[in-house]
C-alpha cells in the first residue's frame, strides 16, 4: 500500500472505525485514541495490510485489543486516573435516546457488545465476525441472541404495556 493509498484508506475509514469502537467501548475519547494508535501501527505494516486484504478488520481488531489493554491498566491503577481536573467547556446535552442506548450497551458483557457492534454497525456476517474475533459461529450466534434480548429488555418503555400484558383488542 503506497503512502497515497494509505492516506485515502485512512480518510475513508477513520470515522467509521471510531464510531464502531465508540459503540464497543462506550467512550468516545477512548475510541478516538485507540483507533489513532491502531492506524499508527498499521502505517508500519501497510505493505502487509494490503496483502492480507482486510486492513479495516485488522485495525478494528488492534484498536479493540488496545482498548482492552488500556481498560485493564486503568483498572489496576484507578487512583492515578483522576477525572474532572479542569474546567469543562460547554457542550450540548446528548439526546435522551442516545443516553439510554449507550447505558443499555454498557450493561452488556463486553463480548456481546462487541459482537452486536460488529454485526449491526459494521455489517459483518457471522462468518466474518468469527474470522475477526476467533469465536465459533455458535458462540457468535449465542452472543447475538442474548445481546438482542438483553437490549430489548433494557430498552423497553416502562410506560408501555408488555406484549403479554397488553389488553385484548
Secondary structure as GFF3:
##gff-version 3
##sequence-region A 1 169
A	DSSP	alpha_helix	3	25	.	.	.	ID=ss1
A	DSSP	alpha_helix	28	44	.	.	.	ID=ss2
A	DSSP	alpha_helix	46	52	.	.	.	ID=ss3
A	DSSP	alpha_helix	55	76	.	.	.	ID=ss4
A	DSSP	three_ten_helix	78	80	.	.	.	ID=ss5
A	DSSP	alpha_helix	96	107	.	.	.	ID=ss6
A	DSSP	alpha_helix	110	116	.	.	.	ID=ss7
A	DSSP	pi_helix	117	121	.	.	.	ID=ss8
A	DSSP	alpha_helix	126	133	.	.	.	ID=ss9
A	DSSP	alpha_helix	137	154	.	.	.	ID=ss10
A	DSSP	three_ten_helix	163	165	.	.	.	ID=ss11
###
